[in-house]
Amino acid sequence: MMGDSNSQLWLTYAVTDDDVEKALTLCVSMKKAMTTRKLAVLVSNKISASLRKALHLGFDLLFPIEEEWNTAGLSDEEFAKLFALTLKSFEKIVVLDPTMLVNS
């Protein structure tokens, strides 16, 4: 069904531990804006276990990624956009940079 909020996804990424705080801030701003869409984050294998747990508490979905998958040497944002194309269970995916904030 087009427009079904369960088939739509906000997606960001956390490739380094420094990205985690930014991604969580984005997540909180999305929730304060009362989004009805799922919130997801691509999580690098470089993220520490404690920070991965914090991401798990904030986001609806975590997608693990391996640095080796980025064989073309793309930027993190470019890689996230390409990875989003592999998520066939969602009709619409919007990739957000973790430095973005939503203001309602």
Contacts in CASP RR format, 6 or more apart in sequence:
PFRMAT RR
TARGET T0000
AUTHOR 0000-0000-0000
METHOD contacts of the structure
MODEL  1
MMGDSNSQLWLTYAVTDDDVEKALTLCVSMKKAMTTRKLAVLVSNKISAS
LRKALHLGFDLLFPIEEEWNTAGLSDEEFAKLFALTLKSFEKIVVLDPTM
LVNS
1 7 0 8 1.000
2 91 0 8 1.000
3 91 0 8 1.000
3 92 0 8 1.000
4 91 0 8 1.000
5 36 0 8 1.000
5 37 0 8 1.000
5 38 0 8 1.000
6 38 0 8 1.000
7 89 0 8 1.000
7 90 0 8 1.000
7 91 0 8 1.000
7 92 0 8 1.000
8 37 0 8 1.000
8 38 0 8 1.000
8 90 0 8 1.000
8 91 0 8 1.000
8 92 0 8 1.000
8 93 0 8 1.000
8 94 0 8 1.000
9 37 0 8 1.000
9 38 0 8 1.000
9 39 0 8 1.000
9 40 0 8 1.000
9 61 0 8 1.000
9 87 0 8 1.000
9 90 0 8 1.000
9 92 0 8 1.000
9 93 0 8 1.000
9 94 0 8 1.000
10 30 0 8 1.000
10 35 0 8 1.000
10 37 0 8 1.000
10 38 0 8 1.000
10 39 0 8 1.000
10 40 0 8 1.000
10 93 0 8 1.000
10 94 0 8 1.000
10 96 0 8 1.000
11 40 0 8 1.000
11 41 0 8 1.000
11 42 0 8 1.000
11 80 0 8 1.000
11 84 0 8 1.000
11 87 0 8 1.000
11 93 0 8 1.000
11 94 0 8 1.000
11 95 0 8 1.000
11 96 0 8 1.000
12 23 0 8 1.000
12 26 0 8 1.000
12 27 0 8 1.000
12 40 0 8 1.000
12 41 0 8 1.000
12 42 0 8 1.000
12 80 0 8 1.000
12 95 0 8 1.000
12 96 0 8 1.000
12 97 0 8 1.000
12 98 0 8 1.000
12 100 0 8 1.000
13 19 0 8 1.000
13 23 0 8 1.000
13 41 0 8 1.000
13 42 0 8 1.000
13 43 0 8 1.000
13 44 0 8 1.000
13 65 0 8 1.000
13 76 0 8 1.000
13 77 0 8 1.000
13 79 0 8 1.000
13 80 0 8 1.000
13 95 0 8 1.000
13 98 0 8 1.000
14 20 0 8 1.000
14 22 0 8 1.000
14 23 0 8 1.000
14 41 0 8 1.000
14 42 0 8 1.000
14 43 0 8 1.000
14 44 0 8 1.000
14 47 0 8 1.000
14 51 0 8 1.000
14 55 0 8 1.000
14 98 0 8 1.000
15 42 0 8 1.000
15 44 0 8 1.000
15 46 0 8 1.000
15 47 0 8 1.000
15 67 0 8 1.000
15 76 0 8 1.000
16 44 0 8 1.000
16 46 0 8 1.000
16 47 0 8 1.000
17 46 0 8 1.000
17 47 0 8 1.000
17 48 0 8 1.000
17 51 0 8 1.000
19 76 0 8 1.000
19 98 0 8 1.000
20 47 0 8 1.000
20 51 0 8 1.000
20 54 0 8 1.000
20 55 0 8 1.000
22 98 0 8 1.000
22 99 0 8 1.000
23 41 0 8 1.000
23 55 0 8 1.000
23 59 0 8 1.000
23 98 0 8 1.000
24 54 0 8 1.000
24 55 0 8 1.000
24 58 0 8 1.000
25 98 0 8 1.000
25 101 0 8 1.000
26 96 0 8 1.000
26 98 0 8 1.000
26 99 0 8 1.000
26 100 0 8 1.000
26 101 0 8 1.000
26 102 0 8 1.000
27 39 0 8 1.000
27 41 0 8 1.000
27 58 0 8 1.000
27 59 0 8 1.000
29 101 0 8 1.000
29 102 0 8 1.000
29 103 0 8 1.000
30 39 0 8 1.000
30 102 0 8 1.000
31 39 0 8 1.000
32 102 0 8 1.000
32 104 0 8 1.000
33 102 0 8 1.000
33 103 0 8 1.000
33 104 0 8 1.000
34 104 0 8 1.000
35 102 0 8 1.000
38 60 0 8 1.000
38 61 0 8 1.000
38 90 0 8 1.000
39 58 0 8 1.000
39 59 0 8 1.000
39 60 0 8 1.000
39 61 0 8 1.000
40 59 0 8 1.000
40 60 0 8 1.000
40 61 0 8 1.000
40 62 0 8 1.000
40 63 0 8 1.000
41 55 0 8 1.000
41 59 0 8 1.000
41 61 0 8 1.000
41 62 0 8 1.000
41 63 0 8 1.000
42 63 0 8 1.000
42 64 0 8 1.000
42 65 0 8 1.000
42 80 0 8 1.000
42 83 0 8 1.000
43 52 0 8 1.000
43 55 0 8 1.000
43 62 0 8 1.000
43 63 0 8 1.000
43 64 0 8 1.000
43 65 0 8 1.000
44 65 0 8 1.000
44 66 0 8 1.000
44 67 0 8 1.000
45 64 0 8 1.000
45 65 0 8 1.000
45 66 0 8 1.000
45 67 0 8 1.000
46 67 0 8 1.000
47 55 0 8 1.000
52 62 0 8 1.000
55 62 0 8 1.000
56 62 0 8 1.000
63 83 0 8 1.000
63 87 0 8 1.000
65 79 0 8 1.000
65 83 0 8 1.000
69 79 0 8 1.000
69 83 0 8 1.000
70 79 0 8 1.000
73 79 0 8 1.000
74 82 0 8 1.000
77 95 0 8 1.000
77 97 0 8 1.000
80 95 0 8 1.000
81 95 0 8 1.000
84 93 0 8 1.000
84 95 0 8 1.000
87 93 0 8 1.000
END
